[in-house]
Amino acid sequence: MQYVHLAEFDHAVVGSGRVKSPLPANRPATEMSSSSMSQCNPTGLSSTLSRSSGVARSSRGNHARGTAIMRPSARSTHKLSWSKRTALGEVFISDSFNQCGILFHDLRQLSKRLCAVFALMLAVIGSAHAHWPGQPAHQMANLGDLKLESGEVVKNFRMSYVTHGKLNAAKDNAILFITGYAANHHLFDHMIGPGRPLDTERFFIVCPDPLGATQTNFEHTTSPTNSGLKMKFPFYNLRDMVNAQYRLITEALGIPHLLAVTGISSGGSQSVQFAVSFPHFMDGLFPVVGGALGGTQGRFRTPLIRSSIESCKGWDGGDYEENPKQCATNAISIQAAHLYSREWWNQYLDTAESYKQWRNTFGEYYLDVQDTRDLYYQTVSWTRGWVGDTPGFNGDLQKILGSIKARTLFIYSLQDDLMLPRHIDAQVKMIPNARALAIDSIAGHLICCNADPQATRIMGDGIRAFLQELDALRRSAK
């Protein structure tokens, strides 16, 4: 593996300590300024990696074919230069001021008043909802009949979505974000906003809920349950989910070309499929902890999740009238155990109290808000098609990934149990104009979702630089 040369990152030290009232990643933090990004993690605990070792490291190599390895450093006392590095603000959760604090360049500037406002915001939005005051409008696109790869048709297909920012007159500043397994369109909200990496003053970001969306707490995209078809709903695959999103972008929004496509976890896998299925439709591609190849343990986990549902009391072959909520919770918890590294679990959930705090928060917006039937269908979709069996390539993954035209940046964790680093390395070698940013964090797979504020900052810098590169190329081509 080669390394690209990057400007060395300086990392401010972030406070640590256990918390009681965290703000999950898929909920908003009050805006401190147009250039600040409030960061709260979905873990239920302070996620500063105060015991992790290592510093940011880079060496010269091939920019187009390399990987930069960045390690969050808790030892560095250098401050982040807002003008030269990034406009990301940092929020850490502490025991003072009702678990609230804002990290400025000088901690002596900490504002008790702003802390109190932020703490109040946490209380106001304490319940789990898909939307809250001040969020972009929840929209629904009517796309008619959706033909699946199997030949079956989903009648009267509708797709829920939100948009951030404004589409420019040329319609060339749009970015598609694809959410992860059993999640909703808010999964990347901590990266979206004025001055944030997905800057709403420059870009138009589209965040849909996928075909077969699984959560129960808001009106969403057509699924087996909300369609009323139950188990008569046709089974779908990865490419069907991508095709539905393509139709949203082109038909409902009238966008002929995307600046970039991104996604988290299985949404990152969909983003790669998008670049294969529609190679000339976007300038850039940046999957986050996702890609064409999953971890080898998935061969065990996926059947286990499926059988956990099938054997659960109340499942009734999927024809139930009342959602057997615990069946979905138990099934998705199998996956949840692998979202962080073992070291993270040992370091942060080492007491019954800390586990309870984490479980209550994680359950509120993920584990306990799933429809069992919709979750079953989305799990089965993993087995019904992947990037490697894209029609027209005879199963040759190298040719499949070699067909991607978009500039590509993989962002991944060196301690990810779901998306293995060696698999990302293999994909970088197969995709023209691809490179990677590796982040060494015990948060593992959930570096995507603000489980480590320092990793979030490194990822944000990488995304910002990549989008600036795409934007410059677009402008020079005019």
N, C-alpha and C positions, 0 to 999 in steps of 0.2 A: 504494500500500500504506500502511495506517495502522499506527501503533505504539501499543501499550498502555503505560501507565505502570506500571513495576514499581519496587519498592525497589531502589536501586542496589546492585549486587553488589560486594563487596570480595573481591579474590582474593589468596590467599597465593602467594608465589613457590614453585614446585616445582623441585626439583633436576633437573639434566640430566646427560647423559653416556651413552655406549654401554654396553650390558650383554651378558652372555653367557648368562645363565640366567633368562629372563623367565618369568613365569607367565601363560599365555594366559587370555583373558577367560572361557573356558568351563571353568576349573578353579578350585577354591576357594583363597582365601587364609586363613591362620589368623586366627581372630577375636582381635583385640587387646582388644576390650571389647564389651559389648552395644551400644554406640552408635557403634562405629567401622566404617568400610567400607574394607577393604583394596583398593587399586586397583593392578592390574598389567595391562599392556597386551599384546595379542596380536601385537605387531609384532616382537618380538625386540630392540627398542631402547627407550631412554628416549624417551618421546613428548612431553616437555614442550616447548611451543612457544616456546622462549626467544627466537626471532627474529621471532615474529609481532608485529604492531603493533596498536595500537588499544586502547580501553578499553570497558568496558560502557557502553552508551548506551541511554537510553530517553526517550520524550517522551509527552506526554499524547495520548490518542486514544480511540477507542471500544473498550472492553474486550471486547465480544462479537465484534467484527469485525476485530481488529487483529493485528499481529505485533510481538513484541518482538525486537530484534536484540541479541544479547549477544556481545561479543568478549572471549575470554580475554586477560587482560593480564599480561604477564610483568614489567611495570615496577612494578606496585603493590607496596608493602611492607606494606599493611594486612593484619592477620590476620583470619581468618574467625571470627566470633563463633558459637561452638557453640550457645549458648543461644538466640540470636535468629535465626540463619540455618539451619543444618542440622547434623545429627549425624554427617555424613559425616567419617570420618577420611581421611587420605591416606597412601598408601604410594608411595614412589618407589623406583626401582631405581638403585643407585649401584655404583661399583666397589669400595667399601669393604664390609667385612663380608659377603663373598661375594655381592655385588650386592644388598644389602638395606639399607633404611633406612626409618624412619618419620618423617614430617614432623609435628611437634607445633607448637603456637603458638610455642614457643621451641626452636630447633634444639639448644640446649644441653641440653635434656631428653632427647635421643636416647638410647635405651636399648640398649646393646650386647647385653645378654642377650636382649631381645626380638628384636633383629636376628638373632642367632644362631639363635633358635628359628624365625624366619620362613624363614631360609636353609635350615634343616634340612627344613622343610615343603616347600620347593621341591624338594629332592632326593628326599624320600619319594614325592611324587606326580609324579615326572618323566615317567613313561610315560603314554601317551594311553589313558585308559579313560573310559567314560561315567559310571562311578560310583566312589566311593572311600569309605573309612571316614568316618562322620559325616554323609554326605549322606542326604537323604530317600530312603525306599525306592522302588525302581523298580517301578512297578505296571503291570499289563496289564488292560485292560477288554475283555471279550468282548461285541461289539455285534451279533452275528448277521449277517444279510445287509445290505449297504450298497448301496442303489439309487443309481445315478449319474444325472446329468442326461440322459445319452444314452439311458437306459433299461436299460443293462447293469447287472449286479449283481456285486458282490464278495462271494463266499461266505465265511462264517466270519470276518468282519472283526474284527481286534483292534487296539487302539490303546494304545501305551505312553505313560506319563506319570509325572510326579512332582508332589507337592503340597508346599507350604511353608506353615507356619502352621496355624491351626485354624479350621474353619468354625464360625461362631457359631450359637446356637440359632435365630435368625431366618433363617439362611442368606442373609444380605444383605451379607456382607463379602467375597465372592469376586471375584477378578480373573483373567481368562484371559490368559495370555501365549502368543503365536504366534511360533514361531521363524522364521528366515529361510531362504533358498534353500540347500539341501544342508547345513544346520546341524542341531544337536540341541537338546534342551530345556534345555541349560545356557547358552545364549547370553546370557542376561540375569542370570546368577547374581550378578554384581557389584552389582546393584541390589536384590537380595533378601536379607532377613535382619533380625534385630532392630535397630531404629534406622535402617535403610536406607530409601530412598524407598518400596520395596515392603516395608513393615514387617510382618514375620511375627508381631509381637505384636498387630497390629491387623487384618491382612488374611489371607485364605486364597488363596494364589496357585496356580493350576493351569497346569502347563507340559507340554503334550503334544508328541509327535513326530507330524508330519502324515501323512496318507494318502500312501503311497509313499515313506516316509523312506529316505534314501539312504546313510547311513553304515554301515560294515561291522563296527564294533568293539563292538557290543552288540545284544541282542535288542530289536527295535523293531516299530513299527506295520507292519501288512500292506503289502507292496510286491510289485512284479512278481517280484523274485528270491526273497524268503523265502516267498512263497506257492507257489513251485514252478511257476507258470504261465508264467514267462518272458515272451515276446512275445505270449502269448495273454491276458495280463492286460489288462483293458479300460483304455483311455486315460481319464484323468480331467481335470477342470479346477479352477479356483479355487473355484467354488461347491461342488463335491464335497468339497474339502478342508475348507471351512467347515462344511458340513453334518455331516461326520464329527465335527468338534470340538463342534458343537452337541449331537449325540447323546451324546458323552462327558459333557458337562456335565449334561444333563437326565436321561439314562437311567442312566448308570453312577454319577454322583455325586449325583443327585437335587436339583440346584440349579435353582430356578425362575426366578432372576433374578440378573444379574451387576452388581456395582458398576461394573466397567469391563472393557473389552477393550483390549489393547495388542498390538503386534507390531513386529518389526524388519524393515526392508527389504521383501521380498516378504511377510513375515508382517504388516507394516504394511498392505500392500495387502489381505491377507485380512481384517484387522481392519475395514477400511472396508467390505468386502463383507459381513462379519458384521453391521455396523450397518445395512446396506441390507436384507439378507435377513431380519433379525430386529430391526426398529427399536425395539420396546418391551422388548427383552430385557436392555438394559444402561442404566445411568445415564450412563456416560462412555465416551469413546473417545479414546485418545492414541497414534496411530501414530508410530513413531520411524523416521526416514529412510525412510518408505514412504507410499504413498497410491494413489489410483486411477490416476494417470498416471505412467508411467515416462519416463526420458530418451529422447530421440529416437534416440540411437545404439543403443538396444536393437533397433531394426529391423535393424541390421547384426549385432550381437553374438549374438542368439538363433539365427538360422540358422547362424552360424559355429560356435557351440558344438555344435549338432546335427550339422552336416556333419563337424565334427572327429571326432565319435564314429563316425558312419556310415562314414567312410573309414579308420578306424584298424585296423591289423592286429590280429586277435584278436577284433574285434567280431562277425564271423560273422553279421550280420543280427540280432544280439541273442540268438542261441540258444546262446551259449557255455556251457561247463560251468565253466571257470575264469575268474574275473573278470580281464579285461585291464586291470589297475590303471592302467597308464600312460595308457590312453585317457581314463579319467575325470580323471586328474590334468591332462593336457594341455587337456582341454575346460574344466574349471573354472578353469584358470589364465587363460583368456581374460577371464573376469569379474573375476578377482582384480586384474588390472592397473588396473582402474577404481575400486577400492575407496578409494584415497587420491587426493589431488590430486597434480598433477605436482610442485608445490613440495615436498610431503612426500617423494616418491621422491628428488628431488634433494638434499634436506636430510639425510635419514637413511640412505639406501642408496647413498651415494656412494663406497663402497669394496667390493671383492670380499668382504672379511671381514664387513662389516655386512650385505651381501646374504645371505651364507651363513647367518648367525645368524638373520636373519628367515625365510629359506626353510625352514630345518630346523624352526623352531618352528611356523610357519604350516602346514607340511606335516603335522606330527605330529597336529594335531587338525582339519585341514580339507582341505587339498589332496590328501593321500595316503590318506585313509580313506573313499573313495567307491566304491560299487558302480556300475559303468558303466551297467548297464541301468536301475537305479533313477534314476540321475542323468539319463539320457536321457528317461525318462518325466516327471520333474519339470520338465525344460526344455520339453518339448512341451506341458505343461499351460499354459504362458504363452500359447500360441497358440490354445488351445481355448476361451477364455472369459475375460472380464475384467469389472470392475465396470460398464463402459459398455454391455455387452450383457445386463445383467440382464433376464430376462423380465418383461414387463408394462409397460415404459416406452418401447418403440419406439425404443430407442437414444438417448434424450434424456438426456445426462449431467447436465444441470442439474436435471431432474426426479428423476433417480436419487439424486443427492447431496442434493437438497432434501428427500428423504423421510427422511433420517436424523433421529432424535429425540434422540439422545444429545448431551450437551455434548461438544465436540470440541476437542482440543489437538493440533496437528501440531508435532512436534519435528523440525527438519531442519537441515542444514548448508548454509551459503551457498556452499560450495565442493564440493558433491556433484555428481558426474558421472553418477550413476545416477538420482537423484530430483531434478529440476531445481527451483530455488527458484520460478521463475515458475509452474510447475505446482502447487506447494503453495499459492501465492497465489491461483490460480484456484479451487482447491478450497475454500479458506477462504471465498471470496465466495459459493460455491454452497451451503454447508452452514449451516443456521441454528445459532446458538449455537456458532460455531467461531472459533477464534483460533489463533495459531501462535507458537512460540518458535524463532527462527532463531539458530544459533550459527555464528560466523565462525571456522572452524578449518581449517588445512591438512590435518587428518586426514580431511577429506572425508566420504565415506559412513560411515566407521568411527568417527565420534563416538559411534555407538551402542554400540560394543563396547570402550570404554576405551582407544582409541588416543591419546587426549589427556585426561589426568587433570583438567585445568581445565575442559574441555568436559563431562566426566563430572559434575563438581560442579555446573555450571550446569544441566545436564539433570536432575540429581537434585533440585535445588531446585525446578525447574519441575514435575516429577512430584509431589513432595511437596505443593506448594501446590495443585495440581490435585486430588489425592486428598483433601486436607483440605476443599476446596470441595465435592466430591461427597459426602463423609461428612457435612458440615454440612447440605447440602440433604436428604440422606436422613433425618437425625435430625429436621429441622424438619418434614418431611412426615408424621412419625408422629403 
